[in-house]
């Protein structure tokens, strides 16, 4: 015995299939457009420098900077600096995650704690992490610890606030049902809160990853923690402007790699979620 799907269902399935096919065809186009944008910016940069619109001493031509970037890629010290920056970034992210997730869940699930901490959160959250550099230097003697304080503080709020939003989005009926069935607090968090909170948490991690990288390089520039930022400052002070711009480009490339990695993890973790399915369609 066979069943026939309703015509409207067939029409809907065909429309979804055509939409997915159209999106697949558009992917190379988006890639080409992005590449065209980069080439246009480099061409304008080259023109502005070569024509003397901006003093080429302080803004070397793009071709010169790219050539220096290629030379840097062959140097061991360059890759060591990248490793040091990534290590600071990863440690700061790990600390921020370990602090923000449990605190966000505990505070988010308790109306009393939400009211108790609201004023404190609204006071501390707007404080720029860079403003903590003098405090970090005074409190901590090791440059890496100083950097970690700044990175962790900035990344913490990105994750913490998203966790609070995720917990607030939990269905109260589902929580009441789980409680009536005798679920423990941990079981309610694991089976009800966490699935709802996960998309928010991943968004917070993605935002925190970008902020943490900016703060890691900033700390290296200002404090002198070993890494790309320290090399940028050293090249600038030595008047090696082409090398300085090449290192800045390396920082941007590192940010792109981190963003791509976080987005790949997001698609993997949230493959069941509507937003990711729609994006991948």
N, C-alpha and C positions, 0 to 999 in steps of 0.2 A: 504493500500500500504506500503510495507516494503522496506527499503534501505539496500544495502549490502556494508559494509565498504571495501575499497580497501585492497588487501592482504598485502601490505607494512605497512598499518596502523595497521592491526591486528598483524602483526609480531612485530611491535614496541611496542604495548601495552603489548603483552606477554613478551617481553624482559624486559620491565620496571617492570612488576609484578614479574618476576623471580629475578630481581636485588633486589627489595624491600624484597622479601622473604629471599634471601641470606643474606642481611644486618641484618635482624631481627635475623637470626640464629647466626650471628657473634657477636651480642651484648653481650650475656653471655660469649663468649670466650674472648672478650676484657676486660670484668670485671674481669674474672679469671686471665688473664695475668697481669692486674694492681695489683690485690691482691697478686699475686706471686712475683711481683717486690718489693712490700712493705715488704713482709715476708723475701725476700732475703736480703734486706738492714738491717732489724732488726737482722737477723741471723749473718750477717757480723759484725754488731755493737756489738752484744753480744760476738762473738768470739774474736774480737779485744780487748775488755775490759777484758774478763775472762782470756785470755792468757797473759795479761800484755804487749801486744804490745804497747798499750797506757795506761798510768797510770790510773787505775780505780778511783783514787781520783778525777781526772779532767774529766774523761769520764766514768761515772757509767754504769754498764750493762743495756742493753735495758729493760730487765725484771724488774729491779729495778725502772727505770724511768717510765715504764708503770704502775707499781704498785703505784707509787707516783701520777701519772696522775689520776688514779682511786680514790685515797684518796682526791686529790684536787677537783674532781667533786662532792664530798659530802660536800664541805665547802661553806658557804654562801659568804665569802669574795672573793672566786674565781669567782663566778658568778657576783658579784658586779663589779669586775675588768673587766670582759668581757663586761658587760653593759656599763661601762665607756669608754672602747675602742671603742665599736660599736657606742656610742653616738658621740664621737669625729669624728669618720670616717664618720658617716651619716651627721653631720653638715658641715664638710668640703666638702663632695660631693655635698650637696645641694647648698652651696655657689658657688662652682666651676661651677656647672651646670647653676645656675641663672646668672652668669656673662659671661660664655663662649658662651652659645647658642645665646643670642641676639647680643652680640658683633661679633660673627662669622658670623651671617646672615647679619648684617648691613655692615660689612667690606667686606665680600665675594661678596655682590651684587654691590659694588661700586668699579670700577676700580681705581678711584682716591684714595679712602681710602686704597685699597690694596697696591698701590705704596707708599703711605704716611707712612704706618705702617710696611712695609716689613723689613726695617733695624732694627726698634725697636723690632719687633718680633724675628728676627734672633739673636739679641743681648741678649734679656731676656730669651728666651726659653732654651738655654743650661745651664743657671745658675742652679746648683743643689739646690734643696729645703733645704737640710741639711745645705748648706752654709748660709742660712738666719737665722739660729738659733741665732747667736749672735745679729743680727739686731732685731729679734723678742723679745729677752730678754730685749734689751735696749728700744725698743719702747713701749712694752706692759707689764704691770705689773702682769696680771693674767695668770697663766700657761695655762688655757684652751684657752685663746685668742692667746697665743703664738703658741700653737699647731695648732689651726685653720688657722693661717696665713701660716704655713708651709704646711699643708695638702691641703689647698685651692690652693696655688700657684702650687704645683706639679700636682694636679688633673686638674687644669684649662687648662694647655697646652695640655693635652691629649684630652680633649673634644674640645677645641677651634680649634686645627689643623684639627681634623676630620670634624668638621662643615665646615671649609674652603674648605676642599677637597670635601665635599658633595655639597656645593653650586657651586663649580667650575664644577661639573659634570652635573649640570642642563642643559637640552636641550635648546639652545638659540632659536630654532624655536618655541618651546612650550612657552617660555617666550614672544617672539614677538607676537605670536598668542593671548596669554592672554591679552597682552597690547592693541592689535588692537581691541579686544572685549570689551575694557573698564574696565578691571579688575583693582581694586585699588591695591596699593602696598601691603597691607595686604592680599588681596585675592590672589595675585600672590605668596606670600610667603606660604600661607596656602594650596593652591591647586596645585601649581607647584613645588615650592622649597622644601617644607617639605617632601612630599613623596619620592623625590629623595635623600634628605639629611638624612632621617631617618636611613637607614642601617649604614651610616657613624657615625651618632650620637650614635647609640647603641654600635658600636665598640669602640668609644671614651669613653663611660661610662664604658664599660667592662675593658678597659685598665686603666682608671682612678681609678676604684674600687680597683684594686690590688695595684697601686701606693699609693693611699690614706691610705690603711691599713698599708703598710710598713712605711709610714711617721708618721702615728699615733703612732705606737709602738716605732719608733725611737725617736719621741718627748717625749714620756713617759720615755724612757730610759735616754735621755740626760737632758731634762728640769725637769723631775719629775712630769709631769702631771699624775694624778691618772689613773690607768689602768693596763693592763697586762705588759706593758713595765716597769712600776715602780716596779711591783712585781718581775719581772725578775732581775732587778738591785738590789733590796733588798735581794733576795735569793742568788745572786752571791756574794754580799758583806758579807753576813753572812756565806759563805762557804757551803751553802746547794745546792750542785751541782745537785743532783738528782731532787730536786724541780725546779732548774733553767731549766734543760733540759725538765722537764715535762711542764713547762710554755711555753717554746719555741714550744713544740709539740702542745700545746693548741692554740698558735698563728697560726701555720700552719693549724690546723683543722678549725680555724675560717676563714682563707683565703679560704679554700676549700668550706666551707658553703656559703660564700659570692659569690664566683665564680659560684657555682651551682645555686644560687638564681638569679644572673644577667643573666646567660645563659638561665634559665627558662623564665625570663621576655623577653629575646631576641627572643626566639622561639615563644612566645605568640604575641609579637608586630610585628614580621616579618614573621608570618605564611604564608603570601602571597608571600614572597620573594623567589627567586629561590634557594639561598644558604641554607636557612632554610628548604625548602621543600626537597632539596636533602639530607640534613643532617638527616632529620627525616624519610626519605624513608627507 
